[in-house]
Amino acid sequence: MTALEASGRSTVPAVDAQASAAGPRPVTPATDHPRRDTVRKWAEIALFVGPALVLFLTFVVYPVVSAARFSLYKWNGVSQFSDAEFIGFENYARALFGGTDPATQEAFVTAYSEPFWQALSHNFAIIFLSMAVQLPIALLVALTLNRKFRGRAFTRVVIFAPYVLSEVIAGIMWLIIFDPNGIATEFMQSIGLDSPAGGWLEDPTWGFWTVFFIITWKYVGLAIILFLAGLSGVSEDLQEAAAIDGASWWQIQWRINIPLIGPTIRIWAFLSIIGSIQLFDMVWVLNRGGTAGQYSTIASYMMEIGFFRADWGYGSAIAVIMFILSFVIALAYMATILRRDNAHPRKAR
């Protein structure tokens, strides 16, 4: 036996022992295909995001861009768009302060600006009343229904049923009820009170409040269901501990339940604000916002002047204003009120 063979026999077992003591060696993949992995990743993104992106571009981005383009022209929507007259931002000026031409500004204030600001004031009045009226009602009903009692499930279904009905069906139903010779008028006469002289929906004073009552009946069920969903996530141990310490039912709601569903309340408020700005269906069914615009909104005013007065350029300007208003309010709300909930969801109150 040579010296080399003798040294080989003595060193190989030692090397194997060290390798086994060091643990298993990492397995290196035989082949690596980074380009194939990248292509597969982008293919998956295109497969799942592509259809939604196409729908978004088709039904959101394209209509907004088209409306912004039409708003720069004087166009009746019937003739060829190539024959439309380019007037720049005159449509926006008409809506805001009656235009830029001193000769027609006074007439345009009455025809364009005043109806626009009247409709916009109705939108903001509905937002304010939703926070002042619908929120307390929804909270009180949700806190009451959060208790266990017989028929609770049926009561929840009944409360949520108006929200499920379509706006057209609900609007026609309330048109029949608030007809000058309808059930509401007969009820007022039966208790010795007079109904509005011009009708419930056409009266200058009662028209807006009647519509807001209908809107509250229609949409307060969504708030109640959302609040009940938030209350279902509140631990019963906290409420039982507070009750043992002597807290009353109202103190438990005010100190525990309501603060813990704060994020849910803020989400509902966000949905309510955006929905109030874009409110159209119910107002349009209820006599197109009123003969004198008693309860018109930006959306109903846009439809009235764009389609029925054949002024597509001005109607498109109103649509762009409504989009910008909704977008700015949504960004401001998310940056101020919802920012804390998104940054610290566990600490949000």
C-alpha positions as a Markdown table, in Angstrom:
| # | Residue | x | y | z |
|---|---|---|---|---|
| 1 | Met | 0.0 | 0.0 | 0.0 |
| 2 | Thr | 1.3 | 3.4 | -1.0 |
| 3 | Ala | 1.5 | 6.4 | 1.2 |
| 4 | Leu | -1.1 | 8.2 | -1.0 |
| 5 | Glu | -3.6 | 5.3 | -0.6 |
| 6 | Ala | -3.0 | 5.2 | 3.2 |
| 7 | Ser | -3.6 | 9.0 | 3.4 |
| 8 | Gly | -6.7 | 8.7 | 1.3 |
| 9 | Arg | -8.2 | 6.1 | 3.6 |
| 10 | Ser | -7.6 | 8.2 | 6.6 |
| 11 | Thr | -8.9 | 11.5 | 5.3 |
| 12 | Val | -12.1 | 10.5 | 3.5 |
| 13 | Pro | -14.0 | 9.2 | 6.6 |
| 14 | Ala | -12.9 | 12.4 | 8.5 |
| 15 | Val | -14.3 | 14.6 | 5.7 |
| 16 | Asp | -17.6 | 12.7 | 5.6 |
| 17 | Ala | -17.9 | 12.9 | 9.3 |
| 18 | Gln | -17.5 | 16.7 | 9.2 |
| 19 | Ala | -20.0 | 17.1 | 6.4 |
| 20 | Ser | -22.6 | 15.0 | 8.3 |
| 21 | Ala | -22.0 | 17.0 | 11.4 |
| 22 | Ala | -22.5 | 20.3 | 9.6 |
| 23 | Gly | -25.9 | 19.2 | 8.5 |
| 24 | Pro | -27.5 | 18.6 | 5.1 |
| 25 | Arg | -26.2 | 20.7 | 2.2 |
| 26 | Pro | -28.6 | 23.1 | 0.6 |
| 27 | Val | -30.0 | 21.7 | -2.6 |
| 28 | Thr | -29.4 | 24.0 | -5.6 |
| 29 | Pro | -32.0 | 23.7 | -8.3 |
| 30 | Ala | -30.7 | 22.1 | -11.4 |
| 31 | Thr | -32.2 | 24.8 | -13.6 |
| 32 | Asp | -33.2 | 28.5 | -13.0 |
| 33 | His | -35.7 | 30.3 | -15.3 |
| 34 | Pro | -36.2 | 33.8 | -14.0 |
| 35 | Arg | -37.6 | 35.0 | -17.4 |
| 36 | Arg | -40.2 | 32.3 | -17.3 |
| 37 | Asp | -41.2 | 33.2 | -13.8 |
| 38 | Thr | -41.5 | 36.8 | -14.7 |
| 39 | Val | -43.7 | 36.0 | -17.7 |
| 40 | Arg | -45.9 | 33.8 | -15.6 |
| 41 | Lys | -46.3 | 36.5 | -12.9 |
| 42 | Trp | -47.4 | 39.1 | -15.4 |
| 43 | Ala | -49.7 | 36.6 | -17.1 |
| 44 | Glu | -51.4 | 36.0 | -13.8 |
| 45 | Ile | -51.7 | 39.7 | -13.1 |
| 46 | Ala | -53.2 | 40.3 | -16.6 |
| 47 | Leu | -55.6 | 37.4 | -16.1 |
| 48 | Phe | -57.1 | 38.6 | -12.8 |
| 49 | Val | -56.7 | 42.3 | -13.2 |
| 50 | Gly | -57.3 | 42.7 | -16.9 |
| 51 | Pro | -61.1 | 42.2 | -17.1 |
| 52 | Ala | -61.7 | 44.6 | -14.2 |
| 53 | Leu | -59.3 | 47.1 | -15.7 |
| 54 | Val | -61.1 | 46.9 | -19.1 |
| 55 | Leu | -64.4 | 47.5 | -17.4 |
| 56 | Phe | -63.1 | 50.4 | -15.4 |
| 57 | Leu | -61.6 | 52.1 | -18.4 |
| 58 | Thr | -64.7 | 51.5 | -20.5 |
| 59 | Phe | -67.4 | 52.5 | -18.0 |
| 60 | Val | -65.6 | 55.0 | -15.8 |
| 61 | Val | -62.5 | 56.6 | -17.4 |
| 62 | Tyr | -63.9 | 56.9 | -21.0 |
| 63 | Pro | -67.3 | 58.5 | -19.9 |
| 64 | Val | -65.5 | 61.0 | -17.7 |
| 65 | Val | -63.0 | 61.9 | -20.5 |
| 66 | Ser | -65.9 | 62.2 | -23.0 |
| 67 | Ala | -67.9 | 64.4 | -20.7 |
| 68 | Ala | -65.0 | 66.6 | -20.1 |
| 69 | Arg | -64.6 | 66.9 | -23.9 |
| 70 | Phe | -68.3 | 67.6 | -24.5 |
| 71 | Ser | -68.4 | 70.2 | -21.8 |
| 72 | Leu | -66.1 | 72.5 | -23.8 |
| 73 | Tyr | -68.6 | 72.8 | -26.7 |
| 74 | Lys | -72.1 | 74.1 | -27.3 |
| 75 | Trp | -73.9 | 71.0 | -28.5 |
| 76 | Asn | -77.5 | 69.8 | -28.6 |
| 77 | Gly | -76.7 | 66.1 | -28.7 |
| 78 | Val | -78.6 | 65.6 | -31.9 |
| 79 | Ser | -76.5 | 67.1 | -34.6 |
| 80 | Gln | -73.1 | 65.9 | -35.6 |
| 81 | Phe | -70.5 | 66.6 | -32.9 |
| 82 | Ser | -68.2 | 68.0 | -35.6 |
| 83 | Asp | -70.7 | 70.8 | -36.1 |
| 84 | Ala | -70.6 | 71.8 | -32.4 |
| 85 | Glu | -69.3 | 75.2 | -31.4 |
| 86 | Phe | -66.2 | 75.3 | -29.2 |
| 87 | Ile | -66.8 | 77.7 | -26.3 |
| 88 | Gly | -64.1 | 76.7 | -23.8 |
| 89 | Phe | -65.1 | 76.9 | -20.2 |
| 90 | Glu | -68.2 | 79.0 | -20.8 |
| 91 | Asn | -70.5 | 76.1 | -19.7 |
| 92 | Tyr | -68.7 | 76.0 | -16.3 |
| 93 | Ala | -69.0 | 79.8 | -16.0 |
| 94 | Arg | -72.7 | 79.6 | -16.7 |
| 95 | Ala | -73.2 | 77.1 | -13.9 |
| 96 | Leu | -71.1 | 79.0 | -11.4 |
| 97 | Phe | -71.9 | 82.7 | -12.0 |
| 98 | Gly | -74.0 | 83.0 | -15.1 |
| 99 | Gly | -71.3 | 83.2 | -17.8 |
| 100 | Thr | -68.7 | 85.7 | -18.8 |
| 101 | Asp | -70.8 | 87.8 | -21.3 |
| 102 | Pro | -72.2 | 90.9 | -19.5 |
| 103 | Ala | -75.0 | 91.2 | -22.0 |
| 104 | Thr | -76.5 | 87.8 | -21.1 |
| 105 | Gln | -75.1 | 87.3 | -17.6 |
| 106 | Glu | -78.3 | 88.4 | -15.8 |
| 107 | Ala | -80.5 | 86.1 | -17.9 |
| 108 | Phe | -78.1 | 83.2 | -17.5 |
| 109 | Val | -78.0 | 83.6 | -13.8 |
| 110 | Thr | -81.7 | 82.9 | -13.6 |
| 111 | Ala | -81.6 | 80.2 | -16.3 |
| 112 | Tyr | -78.4 | 78.4 | -15.3 |
| 113 | Ser | -76.7 | 79.5 | -12.2 |
| 114 | Glu | -79.6 | 79.8 | -9.7 |
| 115 | Pro | -81.0 | 76.3 | -10.5 |
| 116 | Phe | -77.5 | 74.8 | -10.2 |
| 117 | Trp | -76.8 | 76.3 | -6.8 |
| 118 | Gln | -80.3 | 75.4 | -5.7 |
| 119 | Ala | -79.7 | 71.7 | -6.7 |
| 120 | Leu | -76.2 | 71.8 | -5.0 |
| 121 | Ser | -77.7 | 73.2 | -1.8 |
| 122 | His | -80.2 | 70.3 | -1.7 |
| 123 | Asn | -77.3 | 67.8 | -2.0 |
| 124 | Phe | -75.5 | 69.3 | 1.0 |
| 125 | Ala | -78.8 | 69.7 | 2.9 |
| 126 | Ile | -79.3 | 65.9 | 2.5 |
| 127 | Ile | -75.8 | 65.2 | 3.6 |
| 128 | Phe | -76.3 | 67.3 | 6.8 |
| 129 | Leu | -79.7 | 65.8 | 7.6 |
| 130 | Ser | -78.4 | 62.3 | 7.0 |
| 131 | Met | -75.7 | 62.9 | 9.7 |
| 132 | Ala | -78.2 | 64.7 | 12.0 |
| 133 | Val | -81.3 | 62.5 | 11.6 |
| 134 | Gln | -80.4 | 59.1 | 10.0 |
| 135 | Leu | -77.3 | 58.5 | 12.1 |
| 136 | Pro | -79.1 | 58.8 | 15.5 |
| 137 | Ile | -82.1 | 56.8 | 14.3 |
| 138 | Ala | -79.9 | 54.0 | 12.8 |
| 139 | Leu | -77.7 | 53.8 | 16.0 |
| 140 | Leu | -80.7 | 53.7 | 18.3 |
| 141 | Val | -82.5 | 51.0 | 16.3 |
| 142 | Ala | -79.3 | 48.9 | 15.9 |
| 143 | Leu | -78.5 | 49.1 | 19.6 |
| 144 | Thr | -82.0 | 48.0 | 20.4 |
| 145 | Leu | -82.0 | 45.1 | 17.9 |
| 146 | Asn | -78.6 | 44.0 | 19.2 |
| 147 | Arg | -80.5 | 42.6 | 22.2 |
| 148 | Lys | -81.8 | 39.0 | 22.1 |
| 149 | Phe | -85.6 | 38.8 | 21.9 |
| 150 | Arg | -88.2 | 36.7 | 20.1 |
| 151 | Gly | -88.6 | 37.8 | 16.4 |
| 152 | Arg | -85.4 | 39.7 | 16.2 |
| 153 | Ala | -84.4 | 38.1 | 12.8 |
| 154 | Phe | -87.8 | 38.9 | 11.3 |
| 155 | Thr | -87.6 | 42.5 | 12.6 |
| 156 | Arg | -84.2 | 42.9 | 10.9 |
| 157 | Val | -85.5 | 41.6 | 7.6 |
| 158 | Val | -88.5 | 44.1 | 7.8 |
| 159 | Ile | -86.2 | 47.0 | 8.5 |
| 160 | Phe | -83.8 | 46.1 | 5.7 |
| 161 | Ala | -86.5 | 45.4 | 3.1 |
| 162 | Pro | -86.9 | 49.0 | 1.9 |
| 163 | Tyr | -83.3 | 49.1 | 0.9 |
| 164 | Val | -83.7 | 46.0 | -1.2 |
| 165 | Leu | -86.6 | 47.5 | -3.2 |
| 166 | Ser | -85.6 | 49.3 | -6.4 |
| 167 | Glu | -85.9 | 53.0 | -6.4 |
| 168 | Val | -88.5 | 53.0 | -9.2 |
| 169 | Ile | -90.8 | 50.7 | -7.3 |
| 170 | Ala | -90.4 | 52.6 | -4.0 |
| 171 | Gly | -90.8 | 56.0 | -5.8 |
| 172 | Ile | -94.0 | 55.0 | -7.5 |
| 173 | Met | -95.4 | 53.6 | -4.2 |
| 174 | Trp | -94.7 | 56.9 | -2.4 |
| 175 | Leu | -96.1 | 58.9 | -5.4 |
| 176 | Ile | -99.4 | 57.0 | -4.8 |
| 177 | Ile | -99.3 | 57.6 | -1.1 |
| 178 | Phe | -98.5 | 61.3 | -1.3 |
| 179 | Asp | -100.9 | 62.0 | -4.2 |
| 180 | Pro | -103.1 | 65.0 | -3.5 |
| 181 | Asn | -106.0 | 62.6 | -3.1 |
| 182 | Gly | -103.9 | 59.8 | -1.7 |
| 183 | Ile | -103.6 | 58.0 | 1.7 |
| 184 | Ala | -101.4 | 60.7 | 3.3 |
| 185 | Thr | -104.0 | 63.4 | 2.5 |
| 186 | Glu | -106.9 | 61.3 | 3.7 |
| 187 | Phe | -105.0 | 60.6 | 7.0 |
| 188 | Met | -104.4 | 64.3 | 7.6 |
| 189 | Gln | -108.0 | 65.1 | 7.0 |
| 190 | Ser | -109.2 | 62.3 | 9.3 |
| 191 | Ile | -107.3 | 63.8 | 12.2 |
| 192 | Gly | -108.5 | 67.3 | 11.5 |
| 193 | Leu | -105.3 | 68.7 | 9.8 |
| 194 | Asp | -104.9 | 70.2 | 6.4 |
| 195 | Ser | -102.6 | 68.8 | 3.8 |
| 196 | Pro | -100.2 | 71.0 | 1.8 |
| 197 | Ala | -102.2 | 73.1 | -0.6 |
| 198 | Gly | -100.0 | 72.4 | -3.6 |
| 199 | Gly | -99.6 | 68.7 | -2.8 |
| 200 | Trp | -97.0 | 67.0 | -0.7 |
| 201 | Leu | -94.3 | 66.9 | -3.4 |
| 202 | Glu | -95.1 | 70.2 | -5.1 |
| 203 | Asp | -95.4 | 72.4 | -2.0 |
| 204 | Pro | -92.5 | 74.8 | -1.8 |
| 205 | Thr | -92.0 | 74.0 | 1.9 |
| 206 | Trp | -93.1 | 70.4 | 2.3 |
| 207 | Gly | -91.7 | 69.1 | -1.0 |
| 208 | Phe | -88.1 | 68.8 | 0.1 |
| 209 | Trp | -89.0 | 67.4 | 3.6 |
| 210 | Thr | -91.3 | 64.8 | 2.0 |
| 211 | Val | -88.6 | 63.6 | -0.2 |
| 212 | Phe | -86.1 | 63.5 | 2.6 |
| 213 | Phe | -88.6 | 61.4 | 4.6 |
| 214 | Ile | -88.8 | 59.0 | 1.7 |
| 215 | Ile | -85.0 | 58.9 | 1.4 |
| 216 | Thr | -84.6 | 58.2 | 5.1 |
| 217 | Trp | -87.2 | 55.3 | 4.9 |
| 218 | Lys | -85.3 | 53.9 | 1.9 |
| 219 | Tyr | -81.7 | 54.0 | 3.0 |
| 220 | Val | -81.7 | 53.9 | 6.8 |
| 221 | Gly | -81.9 | 50.1 | 6.7 |
| 222 | Leu | -78.4 | 49.9 | 5.3 |
| 223 | Ala | -77.0 | 51.9 | 8.2 |
| 224 | Ile | -78.8 | 49.7 | 10.7 |
| 225 | Ile | -77.5 | 46.5 | 9.1 |
| 226 | Leu | -73.9 | 47.9 | 9.0 |
| 227 | Phe | -74.1 | 48.9 | 12.6 |
| 228 | Leu | -75.5 | 45.5 | 13.6 |
| 229 | Ala | -72.6 | 43.9 | 11.8 |
| 230 | Gly | -70.2 | 46.1 | 13.8 |
| 231 | Leu | -71.9 | 45.3 | 17.1 |
| 232 | Ser | -71.6 | 41.6 | 16.4 |
| 233 | Gly | -67.9 | 41.9 | 16.7 |
| 234 | Val | -67.9 | 43.6 | 20.1 |
| 235 | Ser | -67.0 | 41.1 | 22.8 |
| 236 | Glu | -69.8 | 40.3 | 25.3 |
| 237 | Asp | -67.2 | 39.9 | 28.0 |
| 238 | Leu | -66.7 | 43.7 | 28.0 |
| 239 | Gln | -70.4 | 44.4 | 28.4 |
| 240 | Glu | -70.8 | 41.8 | 31.1 |
| 241 | Ala | -67.8 | 43.2 | 33.0 |
| 242 | Ala | -69.3 | 46.7 | 32.8 |
| 243 | Ala | -72.6 | 45.5 | 34.0 |
| 244 | Ile | -71.0 | 43.8 | 37.0 |
| 245 | Asp | -69.3 | 47.0 | 37.8 |
| 246 | Gly | -72.7 | 48.7 | 37.9 |
| 247 | Ala | -72.9 | 50.3 | 34.5 |
| 248 | Ser | -76.4 | 50.9 | 33.1 |
| 249 | Trp | -77.5 | 49.8 | 29.7 |
| 250 | Trp | -77.1 | 53.2 | 28.2 |
| 251 | Gln | -73.6 | 53.6 | 29.8 |
| 252 | Ile | -72.6 | 50.3 | 28.2 |
| 253 | Gln | -73.7 | 51.5 | 24.8 |
| 254 | Trp | -72.2 | 55.0 | 25.1 |
| 255 | Arg | -68.9 | 53.9 | 26.7 |
| 256 | Ile | -68.3 | 50.5 | 25.0 |
| 257 | Asn | -70.4 | 49.7 | 22.0 |
| 258 | Ile | -70.6 | 53.0 | 20.2 |
| 259 | Pro | -66.8 | 53.7 | 20.4 |
| 260 | Leu | -65.9 | 50.2 | 19.3 |
| 261 | Ile | -68.1 | 50.5 | 16.1 |
| 262 | Gly | -66.6 | 53.9 | 15.3 |
| 263 | Pro | -64.9 | 52.6 | 12.1 |
| 264 | Thr | -68.2 | 51.2 | 10.9 |
| 265 | Ile | -69.9 | 54.5 | 11.6 |
| 266 | Arg | -67.3 | 56.4 | 9.7 |
| 267 | Ile | -67.5 | 54.0 | 6.7 |
| 268 | Trp | -71.3 | 54.5 | 6.6 |
| 269 | Ala | -70.9 | 58.2 | 6.8 |
| 270 | Phe | -68.5 | 58.1 | 3.8 |
| 271 | Leu | -71.0 | 56.0 | 1.8 |
| 272 | Ser | -73.8 | 58.3 | 2.8 |
| 273 | Ile | -72.0 | 61.5 | 1.7 |
| 274 | Ile | -71.0 | 60.1 | -1.7 |
| 275 | Gly | -74.5 | 58.7 | -2.2 |
| 276 | Ser | -76.1 | 62.0 | -1.3 |
| 277 | Ile | -74.0 | 63.9 | -3.8 |
| 278 | Gln | -74.9 | 61.3 | -6.5 |
| 279 | Leu | -78.5 | 61.0 | -5.5 |
| 280 | Phe | -80.7 | 60.7 | -8.7 |
| 281 | Asp | -83.1 | 57.7 | -9.0 |
| 282 | Met | -85.5 | 58.4 | -6.2 |
| 283 | Val | -85.6 | 62.2 | -6.9 |
| 284 | Trp | -86.1 | 61.6 | -10.6 |
| 285 | Val | -89.0 | 59.2 | -10.0 |
| 286 | Leu | -90.6 | 61.7 | -7.7 |
| 287 | Asn | -91.5 | 64.1 | -10.5 |
| 288 | Arg | -88.0 | 64.9 | -11.7 |
| 289 | Gly | -87.0 | 67.0 | -8.8 |
| 290 | Gly | -90.2 | 69.1 | -8.6 |
| 291 | Thr | -91.8 | 71.4 | -11.2 |
| 292 | Ala | -89.9 | 74.3 | -9.6 |
| 293 | Gly | -86.8 | 72.3 | -8.5 |
| 294 | Gln | -88.0 | 72.1 | -4.9 |
| 295 | Tyr | -85.9 | 69.0 | -4.3 |
| 296 | Ser | -83.7 | 68.8 | -7.3 |
| 297 | Thr | -80.2 | 67.5 | -7.0 |
| 298 | Ile | -77.1 | 67.9 | -9.2 |
| 299 | Ala | -77.8 | 64.6 | -11.0 |
| 300 | Ser | -81.4 | 65.3 | -11.7 |
| 301 | Tyr | -80.6 | 68.9 | -12.8 |
| 302 | Met | -77.9 | 67.5 | -15.1 |
| 303 | Met | -80.5 | 65.0 | -16.7 |
| 304 | Glu | -83.1 | 67.7 | -17.0 |
| 305 | Ile | -81.0 | 70.3 | -18.8 |
| 306 | Gly | -78.9 | 67.8 | -20.7 |
| 307 | Phe | -81.5 | 65.5 | -22.2 |
| 308 | Phe | -84.8 | 67.4 | -22.0 |
| 309 | Arg | -83.5 | 70.8 | -22.9 |
| 310 | Ala | -81.0 | 69.4 | -25.4 |
| 311 | Asp | -78.0 | 71.1 | -24.0 |
| 312 | Trp | -75.5 | 68.3 | -23.8 |
| 313 | Gly | -72.5 | 70.6 | -23.5 |
| 314 | Tyr | -73.8 | 72.3 | -20.4 |
| 315 | Gly | -75.1 | 68.9 | -19.0 |
| 316 | Ser | -71.6 | 67.5 | -19.5 |
| 317 | Ala | -70.1 | 70.4 | -17.5 |
| 318 | Ile | -72.5 | 69.6 | -14.7 |
| 319 | Ala | -71.5 | 66.0 | -14.8 |
| 320 | Val | -67.8 | 66.9 | -14.6 |
| 321 | Ile | -68.5 | 69.3 | -11.7 |
| 322 | Met | -70.3 | 66.5 | -9.9 |
| 323 | Phe | -67.4 | 64.1 | -10.5 |
| 324 | Ile | -64.8 | 66.6 | -9.3 |
| 325 | Leu | -66.9 | 67.3 | -6.2 |
| 326 | Ser | -67.3 | 63.7 | -5.3 |
| 327 | Phe | -63.6 | 62.9 | -6.0 |
| 328 | Val | -62.4 | 65.8 | -3.8 |
| 329 | Ile | -64.7 | 65.0 | -0.9 |
| 330 | Ala | -63.8 | 61.4 | -1.1 |
| 331 | Leu | -60.0 | 62.1 | -1.0 |
| 332 | Ala | -60.5 | 64.7 | 1.8 |
| 333 | Tyr | -62.6 | 62.3 | 3.9 |
| 334 | Met | -60.1 | 59.4 | 3.4 |
| 335 | Ala | -57.1 | 61.6 | 4.2 |
| 336 | Thr | -58.6 | 63.1 | 7.4 |
| 337 | Ile | -61.2 | 60.8 | 8.9 |
| 338 | Leu | -60.5 | 57.4 | 7.6 |
| 339 | Arg | -56.7 | 57.8 | 7.8 |
| 340 | Arg | -56.6 | 56.9 | 11.4 |
| 341 | Asp | -58.7 | 53.8 | 10.9 |
| 342 | Asn | -56.4 | 52.6 | 8.1 |
| 343 | Ala | -53.2 | 53.4 | 9.9 |
| 344 | His | -54.1 | 52.1 | 13.4 |
| 345 | Pro | -57.1 | 49.8 | 13.0 |
| 346 | Arg | -56.8 | 48.4 | 16.5 |
| 347 | Lys | -56.6 | 51.8 | 18.1 |
| 348 | Ala | -59.4 | 53.4 | 16.1 |
| 349 | Arg | -62.3 | 54.8 | 18.2 |
